[in-house]
Amino acid sequence: MHFFWLGMVGLWCVLGAEARAEKSASVEERLQRLEQGQEDMFQQVLDRRGQVRSFLGEDISLGGFFESGIVAMGGGGSTRFQASASNHTLGINLAAEFSENIRFNSQIMAGLGFPILNANNNPRAVLLGFPIRRRFGTAAASILVAQGYVEYSTNPIFVMQAGLGYAPFGIAFQQRDPVLFRRRGGPQLIGGIAADAMAMAAPLWMGLHLSGSLETLSGRGGYNLYSFTPTSNTRTPGGGARIWLAPFSEALAVGFSTQVGKRNQTTFKTIGTDLRWKYRRFALTMEYVRNYTKFFNPWSAYLEPEVSVMEGKLLFYGALDYFNNTKGAVILSSTTAIADPYKQLRYGGGVNLLPSPHTRFRLGYLWYDYLGATERVLGQGRDFYTVDASVGVAF
């Protein structure tokens, strides 16, 4: 009898040990799976810098740019020498992939700067009852939602976007990040020319944008169709279109752009042509834009040749940039707007240092030459120069 109970106790001990061993193995296996999952997650974070995985499973990409510049200007007796660290801009880009065909893209820009007052040195300009000459003004800060759209595409021929973004007009208007410009700020044609600061064309599309690209018998081509709302007439949407063609290879691309809309109560039409050519270390960018309005027809054109050396780490460029705005330009003087006509030719050049694909250091010189009857106003000269040093980084 005693042997029977001793056998039962032994059996119980064996079964208990096996159960404990099995439970311990199960716990250990679960710990191993948990550790492996944590390791995989950590490795994904390391391998996908700039991206995080949201709780809903969509891919969210984070990027942006920062640009900072110092400007010195002077020339003759009409503009005394002065310098200022006058421009600082930060952009944050966010994009989300919802599916293979649907994504969201956005860009928020914030800036702090010291804008130039009386940029054309018009002696009629008055501030607080006193005439002012061209000079750096007080600090101005701004925040702008430059892009924010949902995109749907099934193939490269048809891409639909809804929201707002940079207008696909020519070349300069389409630069998403200012750090891509060889000379900081880009050409004159993207600057403001009227009280509504709409520039030569509406800079942002708003509403709907359709685009596509396809292979042709002689190369590649594409199109853009979009709507926009001018800031000076928020009740009347406008429309724009662009076609482009790379007839032989990606080394040469030409485009034609147009917009139709309303500035205040007057209809305007803008047309533009552009060309981008690249051959080995050499490249050339050309663009022409003209705005047709009932009372004035400003136009602008620029030419920028460039050559890169040291495997693209050093880039030299030249600039020839003309703007004819003899009827439409105005300047705010105290509380009123006065006429500020000008014909201006900017020429000069500079160098870009690109130590990495994400970093650009610039040094540039430009002479601002006012032409014809706009060279002097009431005996006051207008010509001047700028020396611009800046740094830009994309991340």
C-alpha positions in Angstrom: 0.0 0.0 0.0 2.8 2.3 0.9 4.4 1.6 -2.5 1.1 2.6 -4.2 1.0 6.1 -2.5 4.7 6.5 -3.2 4.1 5.8 -6.9 1.2 8.3 -7.0 3.3 11.0 -5.4 6.1 10.3 -7.8 3.7 10.4 -10.8 2.2 13.7 -9.5 5.7 15.2 -9.2 6.6 14.1 -12.8 3.4 15.4 -14.2 3.8 18.7 -12.3 7.3 19.1 -13.5 6.3 18.5 -17.1 3.4 21.0 -16.8 5.7 23.6 -15.2 8.3 23.0 -17.9 5.6 23.3 -20.6 4.3 26.6 -19.1 7.8 27.9 -18.7 8.5 27.1 -22.4 5.3 28.8 -23.4 6.2 32.0 -21.5 9.7 31.9 -22.9 8.4 31.6 -26.4 6.0 34.5 -25.9 8.9 36.6 -24.5 11.0 35.7 -27.5 8.2 36.7 -29.9 7.7 40.0 -28.0 11.4 40.8 -28.1 11.6 39.9 -31.8 8.6 42.2 -32.5 10.3 45.1 -30.6 13.5 44.5 -32.4 11.7 44.5 -35.8 9.9 47.7 -34.8 13.1 49.4 -33.7 14.8 48.3 -37.0 12.0 49.7 -39.0 12.4 53.1 -37.3 16.1 53.0 -38.0 15.6 51.9 -41.7 12.8 54.4 -42.3 14.2 57.7 -41.1 11.8 60.5 -41.8 8.8 58.2 -41.7 6.7 56.9 -38.8 4.0 54.4 -38.7 0.7 55.8 -37.4 -1.8 53.8 -35.4 -4.1 53.4 -38.4 -1.3 52.0 -40.5 -0.8 54.9 -43.0 2.7 56.0 -43.9 3.4 59.6 -42.8 6.5 61.2 -44.3 8.1 64.2 -42.7 10.5 66.6 -44.3 11.0 70.3 -45.0 13.6 73.0 -45.6 15.2 76.0 -43.9 16.8 79.1 -45.6 18.5 82.1 -44.1 20.2 85.0 -45.9 22.2 88.1 -45.4 21.9 91.0 -47.9 24.0 94.1 -48.4 23.0 96.9 -50.7 24.2 100.2 -51.9 24.9 102.3 -55.0 25.5 105.9 -55.8 24.2 108.6 -53.6 20.5 107.5 -53.7 21.0 104.3 -51.7 23.4 104.3 -48.8 25.3 101.2 -48.0 23.4 98.9 -45.5 23.3 95.2 -44.6 20.9 93.0 -42.8 20.3 89.4 -42.0 16.9 90.0 -43.6 15.4 86.7 -44.6 14.7 83.5 -42.6 12.2 80.9 -43.8 11.2 77.5 -42.4 9.0 75.0 -44.3 7.5 71.8 -43.0 6.3 69.1 -45.4 3.9 66.4 -44.4 2.6 63.6 -46.6 0.5 60.5 -45.9 0.0 57.4 -48.1 -3.6 56.0 -47.6 -3.4 53.5 -50.4 -1.6 52.8 -53.6 -3.8 55.4 -55.4 -4.6 58.0 -52.7 -2.2 60.2 -50.8 -2.2 63.6 -49.0 0.5 66.3 -49.3 1.0 69.5 -47.4 3.5 72.3 -46.8 3.5 75.0 -44.1 5.9 77.9 -44.4 6.8 80.4 -41.6 9.1 83.3 -42.2 10.8 86.2 -40.4 12.3 89.0 -42.4 13.1 92.7 -42.8 11.5 93.7 -46.1 13.0 96.6 -48.2 10.9 99.7 -48.0 10.4 101.8 -51.1 12.2 99.1 -53.2 12.2 101.2 -56.4 13.5 104.3 -54.5 10.5 106.5 -55.5 11.0 110.0 -54.1 7.2 110.4 -53.9 6.9 107.7 -51.2 6.1 109.0 -47.8 6.1 107.3 -44.4 4.6 109.1 -41.4 4.7 112.4 -43.3 8.4 112.1 -44.3 9.9 111.0 -47.6 11.8 107.7 -47.4 14.5 106.3 -49.5 15.2 102.6 -50.2 16.1 100.9 -46.9 15.4 97.8 -44.8 12.2 98.1 -42.8 11.0 96.7 -39.5 10.5 93.0 -38.8 7.6 91.1 -40.5 6.6 87.6 -39.7 4.1 85.3 -41.5 2.8 81.8 -41.6 1.3 80.4 -44.8 -0.3 77.1 -45.8 1.4 76.8 -49.2 0.2 73.3 -50.1 -2.6 71.0 -48.8 -4.2 68.6 -51.2 -5.5 65.0 -51.6 -4.3 63.3 -54.7 -5.9 60.4 -56.5 -4.3 58.6 -59.4 -4.7 55.4 -61.3 -2.0 55.9 -63.9 0.4 58.7 -65.0 -2.0 60.0 -67.6 -4.6 61.1 -65.1 -3.8 62.5 -61.7 -6.4 64.5 -59.7 -5.7 66.8 -56.8 -8.1 68.7 -54.6 -7.1 71.5 -52.2 -4.4 74.0 -53.0 -0.8 74.0 -54.2 1.8 75.8 -56.2 0.4 76.9 -59.6 2.0 74.8 -62.5 2.9 78.0 -64.4 6.3 78.0 -66.1 9.4 77.0 -64.1 9.9 79.6 -61.3 6.3 79.4 -60.0 6.6 75.7 -59.5 9.6 75.6 -57.2 8.2 73.9 -54.1 11.2 74.6 -51.9 13.0 78.0 -52.2 16.4 76.2 -51.5 16.2 74.9 -55.1 16.8 78.4 -56.5 20.3 79.1 -57.7 19.9 82.7 -56.7 17.9 83.3 -53.6 14.3 84.5 -54.2 14.3 83.5 -57.9 13.5 85.8 -60.8 11.6 89.0 -60.8 8.5 87.6 -62.4 7.4 85.8 -59.2 7.5 89.1 -57.2 4.5 91.3 -56.6 3.7 94.1 -59.1 0.4 95.5 -57.8 -1.4 96.3 -54.5 -2.9 92.8 -54.3 0.6 91.3 -54.7 -0.7 88.7 -57.2 2.5 89.0 -59.2 2.4 88.2 -62.9 0.1 85.2 -62.4 -1.7 83.6 -59.5 0.9 81.8 -57.5 -1.4 79.1 -56.0 -4.0 76.8 -57.6 -7.1 76.4 -55.4 -9.9 73.9 -55.8 -9.1 71.3 -58.4 -5.9 70.4 -60.3 -5.7 67.7 -63.1 -2.4 66.7 -64.6 -0.8 63.8 -66.5 2.2 62.8 -68.5 2.7 60.2 -71.2 5.3 58.9 -73.7 5.0 60.2 -77.2 6.6 59.2 -80.5 9.2 61.9 -80.1 9.7 61.9 -76.3 7.6 62.7 -73.3 4.9 65.3 -72.7 2.3 66.4 -70.2 -0.5 68.7 -69.2 -2.0 70.7 -66.3 -5.5 72.1 -65.8 -6.4 73.9 -62.6 -8.6 76.5 -60.9 -7.6 79.4 -58.6 -9.2 82.3 -56.8 -7.4 85.7 -57.0 -6.9 87.5 -53.7 -8.3 90.7 -55.3 -11.5 89.1 -56.4 -12.6 86.3 -54.1 -16.0 85.9 -55.7 -14.8 84.9 -59.2 -12.6 81.8 -59.7 -10.1 81.7 -62.5 -8.5 78.9 -64.5 -5.0 78.0 -65.8 -3.5 75.4 -68.1 0.0 74.2 -69.1 1.4 71.9 -71.7 5.1 70.7 -71.8 7.1 68.5 -74.0 10.6 66.9 -73.8 10.9 66.2 -77.5 14.1 64.2 -77.6 15.2 63.4 -74.0 14.9 64.7 -70.5 17.9 67.1 -71.3 15.5 69.5 -73.2 12.0 70.5 -72.0 9.8 73.3 -73.3 6.5 74.5 -71.9 3.6 76.9 -72.5 1.4 78.2 -69.7 -1.7 80.5 -69.5 -4.1 81.9 -66.9 -7.4 83.8 -67.1 -9.0 85.4 -64.1 -10.1 88.7 -62.5 -8.1 91.3 -60.7 -10.6 93.5 -58.9 -13.3 93.9 -61.6 -10.9 93.7 -64.6 -10.2 90.4 -66.5 -6.6 89.5 -66.9 -4.9 87.0 -69.2 -1.3 85.8 -68.6 0.8 83.7 -71.0 4.2 82.3 -70.6 6.8 80.1 -72.3 9.8 78.4 -70.8 12.8 76.2 -71.7 15.2 74.1 -69.7 18.2 72.6 -71.4 21.0 70.5 -69.9 24.1 69.1 -71.5 26.6 67.4 -69.3 27.9 70.0 -66.9 26.1 72.9 -68.6 22.5 74.0 -68.2 20.3 76.9 -69.3 17.0 78.1 -68.0 14.8 80.7 -69.9 11.3 82.0 -69.3 9.0 84.7 -70.6 5.8 85.9 -69.1 3.3 88.6 -70.1 0.2 89.8 -68.4 -2.6 91.3 -70.4 -5.0 93.6 -68.5 -7.2 96.4 -69.8 -5.0 99.3 -68.6 -1.5 97.7 -68.4 0.5 94.8 -69.9 3.6 94.1 -67.8 6.1 91.5 -69.0 9.2 89.9 -67.8 11.9 87.5 -69.1 15.1 86.0 -67.7 18.0 83.9 -68.7 20.1 81.8 -66.4 23.1 79.8 -67.7 25.0 77.6 -65.3 28.0 75.2 -65.1 28.7 72.7 -62.4 32.2 71.3 -61.5 33.7 69.0 -58.8 31.0 66.4 -59.5 28.2 68.8 -59.0 29.4 70.2 -55.6 30.2 73.6 -57.1 27.9 75.5 -59.4 28.5 78.8 -61.1 25.6 80.8 -62.6 24.8 84.0 -64.5 21.6 86.0 -64.5 20.0 88.4 -66.9 16.6 89.4 -65.7 14.3 92.1 -67.2 10.9 93.5 -66.0 8.9 96.1 -67.8 6.1 97.5 -65.6 5.6 101.1 -66.6 1.9 101.3 -66.0 0.6 98.8 -63.4 3.1 99.2 -60.5 2.1 101.0 -57.4 3.6 101.7 -54.0 1.8 102.2 -50.7 2.7 105.6 -49.4 1.3 106.2 -45.9 -2.4 105.2 -46.5 -2.6 105.8 -50.3 -1.2 104.0 -53.3 0.8 106.0 -55.8 2.1 105.1 -59.3 5.6 103.5 -59.3 6.4 102.7 -62.9 9.8 101.1 -63.8 11.8 99.2 -66.3 14.5 97.2 -64.6 17.3 95.0 -65.9 19.1 92.9 -63.3 22.4 91.2 -64.2 25.1 89.5 -62.3 26.0 86.0 -61.1 27.2 83.9 -58.3 28.3 80.6 -57.0 26.5 77.7 -55.2 28.4 75.2 -53.0 26.6 71.9 -52.5 28.6 69.8 -50.0 25.7 67.4 -49.9 22.5 66.8 -51.9 20.6 68.5 -49.1 22.7 71.6 -48.4 23.2 74.7 -50.5 25.5 77.7 -49.7 25.1 80.7 -52.0 27.0 83.9 -52.8 25.6 86.2 -55.4 25.9 89.7 -56.9 23.3 91.6 -58.8 23.2 95.1 -60.3 19.7 96.7 -60.6 19.7 98.9 -63.7 16.6 101.1 -64.2 16.1 102.0 -67.9 14.7 104.8 -70.0 12.5 107.4 -68.3 12.4 105.4 -65.1 16.1 105.7 -64.4 15.6 108.9 -62.4 12.5 110.3 -60.8 12.4 113.9 -59.7 16.2 113.9 -60.0 16.7 110.9 -57.7 18.6 108.0 -59.1 17.3 104.5 -58.7 20.2 102.1 -59.6 21.7 100.0 -56.9 23.4 96.7 -56.2 23.0 93.8 -53.8 25.4 91.2 -52.5 23.5 88.2 -51.1 24.9 85.3 -49.0 22.6 82.6 -47.9 22.3 79.0 -46.8 19.6 76.5 -47.4 19.1 72.9 -46.2 16.4 70.4 -47.1 15.6 67.5 -44.7 
